[in-house]
Amino acid sequence: MSVQKIILLFFVFFLCESLSFCEASPLDKICREASQMPLLLQSYQCAFLNKSILPDKPELNVMRLTVWQSGHNIRTQTDYFPKKGQTLDSLISKGVIYAYNGEHYQWFSPGREALTFSDRCQHPTPYWISNALLVPYHWLVGEQANWSDVKDPERWLNRFKEAQYIGEETENGITFDVISLPPLKIKSNERMKVYFAKELNYYPLKCVFPFQQNGGNGIMETNVIKYQIFDIDAKKFIFPTIVQLQISGQKGNEVIKMGTDFYLDEVLTPLQINPKLDDELFTISPSLAKTVTDFDAEIASGRVKPADDEMQIEYKLPESRWTMKRILILAAANVLLLVLILFSIFRSRWNRPDDKK
């Protein structure tokens, strides 16, 4: 075979391999594109209004969640608004402040002027009430998650291992790539459908989950109704400003409907994207409180348990932090042992009499 033919065959083989390598599956493309957007948001400040209607309480409930977040560090303030004709207890009306500064979880009740802190106990949800920024990602991380969980690439890869590509759909002029996934932490034969907007860098604008519970059939649907587009590093970032979470179902002849709407309230605290937030924001000063409680000390003494207060759960420190601590202790022990050995050798030589011939 001539050299020219060998070169030509090698070129054809290389071209085929290159094309097959570049041709990623739809799921791989959706996962890659959609997981990149959360990485653009490093910090933010905003306030959400949470307006909910429950089936057993048809009155409108209104709460406000103000969030400051930078990386893993968060500070939230939850304010409650009375219903028509309702007078809130003074302890509730002043809301709750919660913060994590990388070392301590802190929760402060202005009504009681009481501050509690802990290294290992946190609120079941980092934001106390649902953060509208995370609602469109509940299919990925669940409800009890932090924004840093959405940014975790391993979560995306593990979740998409369970995904199936359904196809392309168009609704209201928006083209979606649709996938199906098993629900998180719920045993169900049904799968949820997630709609990724192709023109918005595969942002998950919609999620639909049919479910069965207590003998009835229902549908839970999340829709991002309105959003703002920010240009960060020449890429689109979507920040939801109105999100609707609707649950509807039927049990026998009874129709059940409930819903929660999340509205970004820019009048109270203007939305800020990637601002430089002062580290002091994430530490609640003891000077604000009349009483300060070390919750870990209370647990150690047996006076309380995490389960005694539904607002606190025990949190296991990441394994990597314990591993690093062990490494440092072991290294210190080795250094100390080496010093003792060298000291013993030096001392034996110093005390040995000179050899006489």
VEXPA-797997 format. One record per residue (C-alpha): x, y, z; residue in three letters. Coordinates in steps of 0.1 Angstrom, whole numbers, plus 2048, in hexadecimal, padded with zeros to 3 digits. Example, Ala and Ser with C-alpha at 12.3 -4.5 7.8 and 13.67 -1.06 7.14 Angstrom:
% residues 2
87B7D384EAla;8897F5847Ser;
% end
This chain:
% residues 357
800800800Met;80E8227F6Ser;81783C80FVal;7FB853801Gln;7E0839807Lys;7EC83382BIle;7EB858832Ile;7C885B822Leu;7BB83E836Leu;7C984C856Phe;7B986E84EPhe;79785E848Val;79A84A868Phe;7A486987CPhe;78787D86DLeu;76D861876Cys;77B85F899Glu;77988589DSer;755886891Leu;74A86A8A8Ser;75C87B8C5Phe;74B89D8BECys;72988D8BAGlu;71D88D8DEAla;6FB87F8E8Ser;6DE8978EFPro;6E088F915Leu;705896916Asp;7008B8904Lys;6E38C291BIle;6F68B893ACys;7158CB92FArg;7038EA924Glu;6EA8EC941Ala;7048E695CSer;71A903950Gln;70191E957Met;70091B97EPro;72691E97FLeu;723942973Leu;71194E993Leu;72B9529AFGln;7179699C6Ser;6F697B9C6Tyr;6DE9909DCGln;6B89919D7Cys;69798D9E8Ala;67A9759DFPhe;6569769E8Leu;6479549EEAsn;6219549E9Lys;6119329EFSer;5EE9239F1Ile;5E9902A03Leu;5CB8EC9FEPro;5C28EAA23Asp;5C9910A27Lys;5BB923A09Pro;5C8944A17Glu;5E6953A05Leu;60694FA19Asn;622969A12Val;646967A1EMet;665979A12Arg;687969A0FLeu;6A5980A0CThr;6C596EA01Val;6EA978A01Trp;70095C9F4Gln;72595A9EBSer;7319379E3Gly;727920A00His;72193DA17Asn;6FD948A1BIle;6E8961A2FArg;6C3960A2DThr;6A8975A3EGln;684968A3FThr;667980A45Asp;643976A4ATyr;62598BA3FPhe;604988A51Pro;5E597DA3ELys;5C7994A3CLys;5B9998A5FGly;5D6985A6EGln;5EE991A89Thr;60F980A8BLeu;621977AABAsp;63D990AB1Ser;656974AB1Leu;64B969A8EIle;64698CA7FSer;66A994A83Lys;675977A6EGly;694962A70Val;6B8968A65Ile;6CE94AA5CTyr;6F394AA51Ala;710933A49Tyr;733942A48Asn;747923A3FGly;74B919A63Glu;72B91EA77His;70691BA70Tyr;6F4938A82Gln;6CF93FA86Trp;6C295EA97Phe;69F967AA2Ser;69B98CAA5Pro;67A987AB8Gly;68B974AD3Arg;6AD985ACEGlu;6BC962AD0Ala;6DA956ABCLeu;6E4932AB8Thr;703925AA6Phe;710902A9DSer;72C8F2A89Asp;7178D4A7FArg;6F28DCA81Cys;6E08EFA66Gln;6BD8F6A5AHis;6AE8DBA45Pro;6AD8F3A27Thr;6C990DA26Pro;6B1928A1BTyr;695920A35Trp;67B924A19Ile;67F91B9F4Ser;6979309E1Asn;6889389BFAla;6AA9369AFLeu;6AC9119B8Leu;6889079B1Val;68F90098CPro;6AB8E8997Tyr;6968D49B0His;6978B7997Trp;6BE8B799BLeu;6C48BE9C0Val;6A38BC9D2Gly;6948D69E9Glu;6AE8D4A05Gln;6CB8E19F1Ala;6E38FF9EEAsn;6EB9129CETrp;70E9039D1Ser;6FE8E09CCAsp;6F08EB9AAVal;7138F59A0Lys;7218D29A8Asp;72B8C1987Pro;72A89F998Glu;7058A39A0Arg;6FD8AA97CTrp;71088C96FLeu;701874988Asn;6DE882982Arg;6E187F95CPhe;6EB85B95FLys;6C7855967Glu;6BA86B94BAla;6A886192AGln;6A687990DTyr;68287D901Ile;6868968E4Gly;6818B98D9Glu;6618CC8E1Glu;6558F08DAThr;63E9048F2Glu;6359298EFAsn;65192E8D5Gly;66C91E8EBIle;67E8FF8E0Thr;6868E68FBPhe;69B8C78FEAsp;6878B0915Val;69589592BIle;68587D945Ser;693875967Leu;688860985Pro;67D8759A3Pro;69587D9BFLeu;68F86B9E0Lys;66C85F9D5Ile;66483B9CALys;64F83F9ABSer;64A82E98AAsn;64485097BGlu;66186596DArg;66388B96EMet;66989E94ELys;6818BC94CVal;67F8D6930Tyr;6A08E7927Phe;69D906912Ala;6B69038F5Lys;6B79298EEGlu;6BF930913Leu;6DE91A915Asn;6C88FC920Tyr;6B990D93FTyr;69E8F694FPro;68090C94BLeu;6668F1953Lys;6638D0966Cys;6458B9968Val;64189C980Phe;622886981Pro;61F8739A2Phe;60885C9B5Gln;6028629DAGln;5E78549F3Asn;5D48449D7Gly;5D28649C2Gly;5E38709A2Asn;5F48929A0Gly;60C8A898CIle;6268BF99AMet;6328D9982Glu;64D8F4984Thr;64D91196BAsn;66492E968Val;64C94995CIle;66396695BLys;68996B95DTyr;6A5983957Gln;6C397C940Ile;6E598794CPhe;705987937Asp;72197894CIle;74297093BAsp;731973919Ala;718958923Lys;6F395992CLys;6E9955950Phe;6C4951958Ile;6B695E979Phe;69295597FPro;67B97298BThr;65A95F98BIle;65893A992Val;638926996Gln;6369059A8Leu;6148F59A2Gln;6068D59B0Ile;5E58C79A4Ser;5D58A59A8Gly;5B58919ACGln;5AB8789C7Lys;5898699BEGly;5738869B7Asn;58989F9CBGlu;59F8B69B7Val;5BD8C39CAIle;5D08E29BFLys;5EB8F59D0Met;60690C9C5Gly;6239229CEThr;62F9409BAAsp;65294F9BFPhe;6569749B6Tyr;6779869B5Leu;6729A69C9Asp;68B9BF9BBGlu;67C9DD9CDVal;6869D19EFLeu;6A99C49E6Thr;6B59CA9C2Pro;6C29AB9B2Leu;6E89AA9B1Gln;6FB99199CIle;71F9889A7Asn;7239A59BFPro;7409A79D8Lys;72F99E9F9Leu;73F9A6A1AAsp;749987A2DAsp;73A997A4DGlu;718991A3DLeu;71B96CA44Phe;72296FA69Thr;70697AA81Ile;715990A9CSer;70E983AC0Pro;7099A8ACASer;6E69A6ABALeu;6DB98CAD3Ala;6D298BAF7Lys;6D9965AF8Thr;6F3952AE4Val;6F292BAE3Thr;70C913AD8Asp;6F68F8ACAPhe;7128DEAC8Asp;7198E3AEDAla;6F48DEAF5Glu;6F58BDAE1Ile;7158B1AF2Ala;7068B8B15Ser;6E68A4B0BGly;6D08C2B12Arg;6C38C2AEEVal;6C38ADACFLys;6C28B9AABPro;69F8A9AA8Ala;6938BFAC5Asp;6918DCAAEAsp;6838D7A8BGlu;6978F4A7FMet;6B88E2A84Gln;6C78C2A77Ile;6E88B2A7EGlu;7008B6A61Tyr;71D89EA5ALys;73C8B1A51Leu;74A8A8A2EPro;76188AA2FGlu;77D89EA1FSer;77F8B6A3DArg;783899A55Trp;79C889A3EThr;7B08A9A3EMet;7AF8ABA63Lys;7BC887A66Arg;7D888FA4EIle;7E28AEA62Leu;7E289BA83Ile;7F687EA74Leu;80F896A65Ala;8138A8A87Ala;818887A99Ala;83287CA7FAsn;84589DA83Val;844899AA9Leu;851875AA7Leu;86D880A90Leu;87789CAA8Val;878883AC5Leu;88D86AAB2Ile;8A6885AA7Leu;8A8892ACBPhe;8AE86FAD8Ser;8CA869ABFIle;8DA88BAC6Phe;8D8886AECArg;8E8863AEASer;905870AD6Arg;90A88EAECTrp;90B879B0CAsn;92285EAFEArg;947862B0APro;962866AF0Asp;972845AE5Asp;996841AF2Lys;9B082DAE0Lys;
% end
